[in-house]
């Protein structure tokens, strides 16, 4: 009576707290997701959650189905992983590079879990600041690059991991903290602190400042997110960073954050891999693990369209 798709749908609804985001997570329309939940409720002859509550409040029956989902879904993942190993896909190499240090917040738990599940896969990790990682990927020196700046290259494909909002971080005492959102002209008298990469790879320039023909007063670079936040908190500049990288600093009341423009700017984080490794079982499992770990550990992210 209860099908696997029902368990995945209800788990997504709990994890996201939203019908819209849950539908994105399981790649359904909101209408199809609502119909699926209604179908399950009719099969069980009971309600699974209380409508029009925020956050979503599950009934006792809904909680029991979620308990089942938490038991069954990991078992299926483990079985699929074991079958992949039996099919000969347990060995390989996964040398990767990242283009932002804030990735460590979700990437390290992903790597730890992946190492546990695929002990025979050789892994290595490096920063993409000191060299050009995408050409290295194309040459076979790397196997995966975490990037928010996809560039068209022969033999390279981009797997979306998740989407996130780029927000401005600034001192709580900064005059701009009184505004509901930040406009391009607000940067004219500001020092912009960013990662040490070309400006044509930064959304704050390509999608915000450059279209408005605005230049910040000064640009300063820092490799580590924590260094950026220290400079920002002491009033030495402002920065545009992923919202999920700022959550812990906002929770600690360390800095203020504001959206870029009234509508906000959203972007997507990708895993760049070579076409010839796209169907490798360990690679597919790493991507799945990365997405699941990200949604467990990060707040304010969305499912990215494939």
C-alpha positions as CSV (number, residue, x, y, z in Angstrom):
1,X,0.0,0.0,0.0
2,X,2.8,2.4,0.9
3,X,5.2,2.8,-2.1
4,X,8.8,4.0,-2.2
5,X,7.8,7.2,-3.9
6,X,5.5,8.0,-1.0
7,X,8.4,7.6,1.5
8,X,10.7,9.9,-0.6
9,X,8.0,12.5,-1.0
10,X,7.1,12.7,2.7
11,X,10.7,12.8,3.7
12,X,11.3,15.6,1.3
13,X,8.3,17.5,2.7
14,X,9.7,17.1,6.2
15,X,13.3,18.1,5.3
16,X,12.2,21.2,3.3
17,X,9.2,22.3,5.2
18,X,7.6,23.5,2.0
19,X,5.4,21.9,-0.7
20,X,7.1,24.0,-3.3
21,X,10.7,23.0,-2.3
22,X,9.7,19.4,-1.6
23,X,8.3,19.1,-5.2
24,X,11.6,20.5,-6.5
25,X,13.6,17.9,-4.4
26,X,11.7,14.9,-5.8
27,X,11.4,16.5,-9.3
28,X,7.6,16.8,-9.4
29,X,5.3,19.7,-10.0
30,X,3.6,21.0,-6.9
31,X,0.3,19.7,-8.2
32,X,1.7,16.2,-8.8
33,X,3.2,16.1,-5.3
34,X,0.0,17.2,-3.7
35,X,-1.9,14.5,-5.6
36,X,0.7,11.9,-4.5
37,X,0.2,12.8,-0.8
38,X,-3.6,12.8,-1.2
39,X,-3.4,9.4,-2.8
40,X,-1.4,8.0,0.1
41,X,-3.8,9.6,2.6
42,X,-6.7,7.9,0.8
43,X,-4.9,4.6,0.9
44,X,-4.2,4.9,4.6
45,X,-7.6,6.6,5.3
46,X,-6.0,9.3,7.5
47,X,-4.3,12.7,7.3
48,X,-0.5,12.8,7.3
49,X,0.0,16.4,8.1
50,X,-2.0,19.4,9.2
51,X,-2.7,21.8,6.3
52,X,-1.7,25.5,6.4
53,X,0.7,25.2,9.3
54,X,4.2,26.7,9.2
55,X,6.5,24.9,9.8
56,X,4.6,21.8,8.5
57,X,3.2,19.8,11.4
58,X,2.8,16.1,10.8
59,X,0.1,14.0,12.5
60,X,0.9,10.8,14.4
61,X,0.3,8.8,11.3
62,X,2.6,11.1,9.3
63,X,5.3,10.7,11.9
64,X,5.0,6.9,11.7
65,X,5.4,7.0,7.9
66,X,8.4,9.2,8.3
67,X,9.9,6.7,10.8
68,X,9.4,4.1,8.1
69,X,11.1,6.3,5.5
70,X,14.1,6.8,7.8
71,X,14.5,3.1,8.1
72,X,13.8,2.0,4.5
73,X,15.5,4.7,2.4
74,X,19.0,4.3,3.9
75,X,18.7,0.6,3.5
76,X,17.9,1.0,-0.2
77,X,20.8,3.3,-0.7
78,X,23.2,0.9,1.0
79,X,21.8,-2.0,-1.1
80,X,22.3,0.0,-4.3
81,X,25.8,0.8,-3.3
82,X,26.6,-2.8,-2.5
83,X,25.2,-3.9,-5.8
84,X,27.4,-1.3,-7.6
85,X,30.5,-2.7,-5.9
86,X,29.5,-6.3,-6.9
87,X,29.2,-5.1,-10.4
88,X,32.9,-4.0,-10.4
89,X,32.5,-0.3,-9.7
90,X,34.2,-0.1,-6.3
91,X,37.7,1.0,-7.3
92,X,38.7,4.3,-8.9
93,X,40.3,7.7,-8.3
94,X,38.5,10.9,-7.2
95,X,40.9,13.9,-7.2
96,X,39.0,17.1,-6.8
97,X,39.4,20.8,-6.5
98,X,37.2,23.5,-5.0
99,X,36.9,27.1,-6.0
100,X,35.6,28.5,-2.7
101,X,36.7,27.6,0.9
102,X,33.1,28.0,2.2
103,X,32.4,24.7,0.5
104,X,34.1,22.9,3.4
105,X,31.0,23.4,5.5
106,X,29.2,20.7,3.5
107,X,32.0,19.1,1.5
108,X,34.0,17.6,4.4
109,X,31.0,15.6,5.8
110,X,30.3,14.4,2.3
111,X,33.9,13.2,1.9
112,X,33.9,11.5,5.3
113,X,30.7,9.6,4.4
114,X,32.0,8.8,1.0
115,X,35.3,7.4,2.3
116,X,33.4,5.1,4.7
117,X,31.2,3.8,1.8
118,X,33.9,3.6,-0.9
119,X,37.2,2.8,1.0
120,X,38.9,1.5,-2.2
121,X,38.5,4.8,-4.1
122,X,41.6,7.0,-3.9
123,X,40.8,10.6,-3.0
124,X,42.6,13.9,-2.9
125,X,41.5,17.5,-2.4
126,X,43.0,20.8,-3.3
127,X,42.1,24.5,-3.6
128,X,41.4,25.9,-7.0
129,X,42.8,29.3,-6.2
130,X,46.5,28.5,-7.1
131,X,45.8,27.1,-10.6
132,X,43.1,26.7,-13.2
133,X,41.1,23.6,-12.1
134,X,38.8,23.2,-15.1
135,X,41.6,22.8,-17.7
136,X,43.3,20.4,-15.3
137,X,40.0,18.4,-15.2
138,X,39.9,18.3,-19.0
139,X,43.6,17.0,-19.0
140,X,42.7,14.2,-16.6
141,X,44.8,15.6,-13.7
142,X,41.6,16.1,-11.7
143,X,38.3,14.1,-11.7
144,X,35.9,16.6,-10.2
145,X,35.8,20.4,-9.7
146,X,33.3,22.2,-7.4
147,X,32.4,25.5,-9.1
148,X,29.6,28.0,-9.5
149,X,31.1,29.2,-12.7
150,X,30.5,26.6,-15.5
151,X,32.5,27.1,-18.6
152,X,31.8,25.3,-21.8
153,X,34.7,22.8,-22.5
154,X,34.8,19.7,-24.7
155,X,34.4,16.5,-22.7
156,X,33.2,18.3,-19.5
157,X,29.7,18.1,-18.1
158,X,28.2,20.0,-15.1
159,X,26.1,18.2,-12.5
160,X,24.0,20.7,-10.4
161,X,24.3,20.2,-6.6
162,X,22.0,22.9,-5.2
163,X,21.0,26.5,-5.7
164,X,21.7,29.3,-3.2
165,X,21.2,33.0,-2.7
166,X,24.2,35.4,-2.8
167,X,23.8,37.9,0.0
168,X,25.8,40.9,1.2
169,X,27.5,40.6,4.6
170,X,28.3,43.8,6.4
171,X,29.0,45.1,9.9
172,X,25.9,45.4,12.1
173,X,26.9,49.1,12.6
174,X,27.2,49.8,8.8
175,X,24.8,52.4,7.5
176,X,23.7,50.0,4.8
177,X,22.4,47.6,7.5
178,X,19.4,49.9,7.8
179,X,18.3,49.1,4.3
180,X,16.1,46.1,3.4
181,X,18.2,45.3,0.4
182,X,21.4,46.5,-1.4
183,X,21.5,48.2,-4.8
184,X,24.5,48.4,-7.1
185,X,25.1,52.1,-6.4
186,X,25.5,51.3,-2.7
187,X,28.9,49.8,-3.6
188,X,30.4,53.0,-4.9
189,X,31.9,54.1,-1.6
190,X,32.6,50.5,-0.3
191,X,35.5,48.1,-0.1
192,X,34.4,44.8,-1.6
193,X,36.1,41.8,-0.1
194,X,36.0,38.7,-2.3
195,X,37.9,35.5,-3.0
196,X,41.1,35.8,-5.1
197,X,39.6,34.8,-8.5
198,X,38.9,36.8,-11.7
199,X,36.0,39.2,-11.4
200,X,34.3,37.6,-14.4
201,X,33.8,34.5,-12.3
202,X,32.1,36.4,-9.4
203,X,28.3,36.8,-9.5
204,X,28.5,40.1,-7.6
205,X,30.3,41.6,-10.6
206,X,28.8,39.7,-13.6
207,X,25.1,39.7,-12.4
208,X,25.0,42.8,-10.2
209,X,27.6,45.5,-10.6
210,X,28.7,45.2,-14.2
211,X,25.2,45.4,-15.7
212,X,24.7,48.6,-13.7
213,X,28.2,49.9,-14.8
214,X,29.1,50.3,-11.1
215,X,32.6,49.9,-9.6
216,X,33.3,49.5,-5.9
217,X,35.7,52.0,-4.3
218,X,38.2,49.3,-3.7
219,X,38.5,45.5,-4.1
220,X,40.3,43.4,-1.5
221,X,40.8,39.7,-1.5
222,X,41.0,37.0,1.1
223,X,41.1,33.2,0.7
224,X,39.3,32.2,3.8
225,X,35.7,32.9,4.6
226,X,36.5,33.4,8.3
227,X,39.1,36.1,7.4
228,X,36.4,37.9,5.3
229,X,34.0,37.9,8.1
230,X,36.5,39.3,10.6
231,X,37.3,42.1,8.2
232,X,33.5,42.7,7.7
233,X,32.7,42.7,11.4
234,X,35.4,45.3,12.1
235,X,33.9,47.6,9.4
236,X,36.7,47.2,6.8
237,X,34.5,46.3,3.9
238,X,31.5,44.3,2.7
239,X,31.3,41.0,0.8
240,X,28.9,39.0,-1.3
241,X,28.8,35.4,-0.1
242,X,26.5,32.3,-0.3
243,X,23.7,32.6,2.2
244,X,24.4,29.2,3.7
245,X,28.1,30.2,4.4
246,X,26.8,33.1,6.5
247,X,24.2,31.3,8.6
248,X,26.4,30.5,11.6
249,X,27.7,34.1,11.7
250,X,24.2,35.5,11.6
251,X,23.0,33.1,14.3
252,X,25.9,34.3,16.5
253,X,24.9,37.9,15.7
254,X,28.4,38.5,14.3
255,X,27.4,40.3,11.1
256,X,24.3,41.6,9.2
257,X,23.2,40.2,5.9
258,X,21.0,41.7,3.1
259,X,19.9,40.5,-0.3
260,X,21.3,41.9,-3.6
261,X,18.4,43.9,-5.0
262,X,14.8,43.5,-4.0
263,X,14.4,40.2,-5.9
264,X,17.7,38.7,-4.7
265,X,20.3,36.9,-6.8
266,X,20.3,33.1,-6.9
267,X,23.0,30.9,-8.4
268,X,23.9,27.2,-8.6
269,X,26.8,25.2,-7.4
270,X,28.0,22.5,-9.8
271,X,30.2,19.4,-9.8
272,X,32.2,19.5,-13.0
273,X,33.3,16.0,-14.2
274,X,34.5,14.4,-17.4
275,X,32.0,12.8,-19.7
276,X,33.9,9.5,-19.5
277,X,33.3,9.3,-15.7
278,X,29.7,10.4,-15.6
279,X,28.4,6.9,-15.3
280,X,31.0,5.5,-12.9
281,X,29.1,4.1,-9.9
282,X,31.4,5.7,-7.3
283,X,31.0,9.1,-9.1
284,X,27.2,8.9,-9.2
285,X,27.2,7.9,-5.5
286,X,29.5,10.8,-4.6
287,X,27.1,13.3,-6.3
288,X,24.1,11.8,-4.6
289,X,25.9,11.9,-1.2
290,X,26.9,15.5,-1.8
291,X,23.3,16.6,-2.5
292,X,21.9,14.7,0.5
293,X,24.6,15.9,2.8
294,X,24.1,19.5,1.7
295,X,20.4,19.5,2.3
296,X,21.0,18.0,5.8
297,X,23.7,20.5,6.8
298,X,22.8,23.8,5.0
299,X,19.9,26.1,5.4
300,X,18.3,28.3,2.7
301,X,19.3,26.2,-0.3
302,X,17.1,24.9,-3.1
303,X,17.1,22.0,-5.5
304,X,18.9,22.9,-8.7
305,X,17.3,22.2,-12.0
306,X,19.1,19.6,-14.0
